[in-house]
Amino acid sequence: MSPLGTNPSRDRHGRGVRGPVAWPPVPAMVARRDRFDDIVLEVAGRFENLLKGRYAETEFAVEDVPPSDPAPWEERRVLLGRLFPADGKLPPRIVVYRRPIEARAGEGEDRADLVREVLTEHVAALLGVAPEDLDAIE
């Protein structure tokens, strides 16, 4: 026994040494938000070569929900994504809205396909081409 009657291999309540604060990450521990961000990054990487040059500074972002007060010229529907053209020193930005996409698509490939479709539509709008023509440009 060590001084004051404590055993170094036990805590003061006699329960033993505590385990690690956090265990190794497993797929179930990855948040839905993080998985969604990974999908967007993967799909956005596909457009990297197309956006070189003039649109190299294009930013891709994820927000949970679209703003609740759309502009008067916008349709009154739930947006899945939005293109913000370059404005002064701000580069063009494409925003994908996570919650509406999750509501429309289930898990897995359906969600990735919908993200791909939304990003393709907005990249095509940025480049001034039809979405189906993007494959020909690549």
C-alpha positions as CSV (number, residue, x, y, z in Angstrom):
1,M,0.0,0.0,0.0
2,S,1.1,3.5,-0.7
3,P,1.0,6.3,1.8
4,L,-2.5,7.3,3.0
5,G,-3.9,3.9,2.2
6,T,-4.3,4.5,-1.6
7,N,-3.4,2.0,-4.2
8,P,-1.9,3.7,-7.3
9,S,-3.7,1.4,-9.7
10,R,-7.1,2.5,-8.3
11,D,-8.9,5.8,-8.2
12,R,-10.0,7.2,-4.9
13,H,-13.4,5.5,-5.0
14,G,-11.8,2.0,-5.6
15,R,-13.2,1.6,-9.1
16,G,-9.9,1.2,-10.9
17,V,-8.2,3.2,-13.5
18,R,-10.5,4.9,-15.9
19,G,-10.5,4.1,-19.6
20,P,-9.6,6.5,-22.4
21,V,-11.8,9.7,-22.6
22,A,-12.7,8.9,-26.2
23,W,-12.5,5.6,-28.0
24,P,-11.2,5.2,-31.5
25,P,-13.6,6.6,-34.1
26,V,-15.9,4.1,-35.8
27,P,-18.2,4.9,-38.8
28,A,-21.2,5.1,-36.4
29,M,-19.5,8.0,-34.6
30,V,-19.3,10.2,-37.7
31,A,-22.0,12.8,-37.6
32,R,-24.4,13.0,-40.5
33,R,-23.3,16.6,-41.1
34,D,-19.7,15.4,-41.5
35,R,-20.7,12.6,-43.9
36,F,-22.6,15.1,-46.0
37,D,-19.7,17.5,-46.0
38,D,-17.5,14.6,-47.3
39,I,-19.9,14.0,-50.1
40,V,-19.9,17.6,-51.1
41,L,-16.1,17.8,-51.1
42,E,-15.8,14.6,-53.2
43,V,-18.3,15.9,-55.8
44,A,-16.8,19.4,-55.8
45,G,-13.4,17.9,-56.4
46,R,-14.7,16.5,-59.7
47,F,-15.2,20.0,-61.0
48,E,-11.7,21.2,-60.0
49,N,-10.3,20.9,-63.6
50,L,-13.3,22.7,-65.1
51,L,-13.0,25.7,-62.8
52,K,-9.3,26.3,-63.3
53,G,-8.4,29.7,-64.6
54,R,-11.2,32.3,-64.3
55,Y,-13.2,30.4,-61.7
56,A,-10.3,28.8,-59.8
57,E,-11.3,30.7,-56.6
58,T,-14.8,29.3,-56.6
59,E,-15.9,28.3,-53.1
60,F,-18.2,25.4,-52.2
61,A,-20.1,25.7,-48.9
62,V,-22.7,23.7,-47.0
63,E,-25.5,25.3,-44.9
64,D,-28.2,23.5,-43.0
65,V,-31.2,25.3,-44.5
66,P,-31.8,28.0,-47.1
67,P,-32.8,31.5,-45.9
68,S,-36.4,31.8,-45.1
69,D,-36.8,35.1,-47.0
70,P,-36.1,34.5,-50.7
71,A,-35.6,37.4,-53.0
72,P,-38.7,38.6,-54.8
73,W,-37.5,37.2,-58.2
74,E,-36.8,33.7,-56.8
75,E,-39.3,30.9,-57.0
76,R,-41.3,30.1,-53.8
77,R,-39.9,26.6,-53.4
78,V,-37.4,25.0,-51.1
79,L,-33.9,25.5,-52.5
80,L,-31.4,22.6,-52.6
81,G,-28.5,24.8,-53.6
82,R,-27.6,28.3,-54.7
83,L,-25.0,30.1,-56.8
84,F,-23.7,33.4,-55.7
85,P,-21.8,35.0,-58.6
86,A,-18.5,36.8,-58.0
87,D,-19.1,40.2,-56.4
88,G,-16.2,42.7,-56.3
89,K,-13.4,40.9,-54.4
90,L,-15.6,38.0,-53.3
91,P,-15.2,34.9,-55.5
92,P,-18.2,32.9,-56.8
93,R,-19.7,30.7,-54.2
94,I,-21.9,27.6,-54.5
95,V,-23.9,26.7,-51.4
96,V,-25.6,23.3,-50.9
97,Y,-28.4,23.1,-48.4
98,R,-28.0,19.9,-46.3
99,R,-31.5,19.4,-44.7
100,P,-33.6,19.8,-47.9
101,I,-31.3,17.3,-49.7
102,E,-31.5,14.9,-46.8
103,A,-35.3,15.2,-46.7
104,R,-35.5,14.3,-50.5
105,A,-32.9,11.6,-50.7
106,G,-32.3,8.7,-48.4
107,E,-29.0,7.5,-47.2
108,G,-26.1,6.5,-49.4
109,E,-26.0,6.7,-53.2
110,D,-29.3,8.6,-53.5
111,R,-28.0,11.4,-51.4
112,A,-24.6,11.5,-53.3
113,D,-26.5,11.5,-56.7
114,L,-28.7,14.4,-55.6
115,V,-25.7,16.4,-54.4
116,R,-23.9,15.7,-57.7
117,E,-27.0,16.9,-59.6
118,V,-27.3,20.1,-57.6
119,L,-23.6,20.9,-58.0
120,T,-23.6,20.1,-61.7
121,E,-26.5,22.4,-62.2
122,H,-24.8,25.3,-60.4
123,V,-21.3,24.8,-61.9
124,A,-23.0,24.7,-65.4
125,A,-24.8,28.0,-64.6
126,L,-21.5,29.5,-63.5
127,L,-19.7,28.4,-66.7
128,G,-22.7,29.4,-68.9
129,V,-23.3,25.9,-70.3
130,A,-26.0,23.4,-70.1
131,P,-25.6,20.8,-67.3
132,E,-25.6,17.9,-69.8
133,D,-22.7,19.6,-71.6
134,L,-20.3,19.5,-68.6
135,D,-19.3,15.9,-69.4
136,A,-18.2,17.0,-72.9
137,I,-16.1,19.8,-71.4
138,E,-14.3,17.5,-69.0
